[in-house]
């Protein structure tokens, strides 16, 4: 199995940040010319995901170097926020499941399932952070 050197890994993260930010710029340009609200909403979601990915890559760059430990206050604030977010995500996921089950329109169901997929990933990520 091949593995990254630390420098290669950081360079990989930097390149990914550039690519994700380019996706955001490109999508934002296209959205200026689109009037269809569904397409615009989906593109906006992809753009937000790309912003999120760029932010995560930037955090990974920081993790590749020395990361300062959380203070006790920071930890307590993070724990309280994560517990609340996890609780909210569970409620959102349950509402989405119910809506998907009741939705007959395939296009709407597809959009709801896409959101549910993101929410499930968010939920899993938040639980790992905890």
Secondary structure as UniProt FT lines:
FT   HELIX           6..31
FT   TURN            32..33
FT   HELIX           37..64
FT   HELIX           72..102
FT   HELIX           106..129
//
